[in-house]
């Protein structure tokens, strides 16, 4: 399936959902024709109306709508499948232990699914389950899958196998191995045993295996490039760009001509720098700074003007929308845009003229903004700094003696002073401080990891973060203020909901086990408690575990057109404006901001929301892919170490065992209680610890332990340890 058809199908699903919701609101009281439906849904584009009519026809075929007379539709008065309607919709989640759960679409508690009645469905499929009529006397009730709504996941990765004239692919799914029958054969029998990407086509009723088509041969299992590409494909990210997108990208020269500079505010003479990681190749933000008076500065946050090059609806746009984000695997970046754009044309490289979309602020030394301006610019970065170079200037508190047109060291110091004022003001407003640990690896020439370390959080990181937060918050507030009523529900926001009280209470009880007090009575108490906790945890052995649990107690940030503010940052308005090279919502915001500045009509609200949902889903998938790539490299570091004694700390406890994170790899493995034969060990929920019945040994989160490596399996991504008590040699 092409990217263009995939985008079209997603739009069809959006319109189907919108029409169904609209008709349910009518509750069969009146019929509506396609024109009336399009008006109520705010659809004005001719092509979108054609898609809407196709969605209506599809709903009639599915017997959700009925045509009572030519051109007049309503919700069916009688449901074809009363069992399905009475059931619960959601997505199937499989575990490595073989259990299956339903993640409910209505946000309710997960349901345990009957594993014996799963033929025809796959992990992540959207299904309808039937609730049991009676609650069992023991154990958790199980529900039965009664209908498949949609295959959420199209692509799988597996090993190519041959059985006579038939080709199949063995795919490791959580908890079991499934074989897919291939409708098309590889070009060569030499490809047997290779790792491949397949697309699910069908799972016919009564057939033991689903049908699929071979899409791509990745290479030999275990090869570094093969495994990294397999991770991206596993989470649904395309491994290459369409030829149309590549042709569009390569049509642009590295630098813009003077004609493209017309109508733009010219910042080329104003001191401008970039600060990025040492290995960065795409520079999507730059900062300019000039003094206006004794206590006034003009701060420019300049962002690559990707929307100038990536036109809405074009081949580049379709590819970017499908990905929605760049994917940062442990040893590579899989960019959202072709590298000719992301690393050359759009990248704000030093000593080159570049097109930007800028947020410019008149700001004083106390971080008060007195004026703001937004629009398209042309800039020229005069210096490319790494975070480490900027950090050296900040730590030494000195400018640099250079024979250039400006002293970039003094500029870094002044930017840092402004950033510190912005940060202080933000925390005074109620922002919450928690930073998750970021790992970095050293590799040999074959891509094998040789060392892992925690990336330090530098003051130079905070400098850039605060400037980007200022731009994101201010752009969002400006758009909300300037937008006409018709834009009200069409703006992309980055929102973060307030925490669920029950989850927060659970975390407070958990933190109390370590002697930390979390007050959850009011927003001010919550933020103060969590920020105090972050300070108290510094250098403590349980810091990583407690911080991780704190983050899990919070809601997840997401993209939507419905603004509820950002709880963690304490912002009433927030969006993502600063990284359009690597995030599709940022590109959407650039387009929307320019439309507002030009007083153009808004995009379809339903399509904007659909892209928000898709981008949020792709963001989650990218995070999962990155974590898996890190985990694989951590397991690789343990190859050949079976039977070796290793040291680490207790990082998690469950009723079946406890997890240990190694100092060597920073990777986690499991010690199962049923493998600990020298004593009877169990999980003490009251103290959240591991206890031994006879020896009275107690292990708590953060405790240092010794373990013996029993298994490190890259295929299943599992690491098993044997616990070695201190008294045991």
PyMOL commands that set and color helices and strands:
alter all, ss='L'
color gray80, all
select helices_A, chain A and resi 3-26+34-41+46-61+82-85+189-191+224-234+243-250+258-261+306-309+315-323+339-345+387-396+408-429+459-482+485-487+501-512+523-537+543-553+584-597+605-636+673-675
alter helices_A, ss='H'
color red, helices_A
select strands_A, chain A and resi 65-69+72-75+88-94+100-104+111-113+126-130+142-150+155-163+166-173+176-182+194-202+211-220+265-266+272-276+285-293+296-304+327-329+332-334+353-364+369-380+383-386+439-443+449-454+493-495+558-560+645-654+657-662+668-672+681-684+689-692+698-700+704-713+718-724
alter strands_A, ss='S'
color yellow, strands_A
deselect
rebuild
show_as cartoon
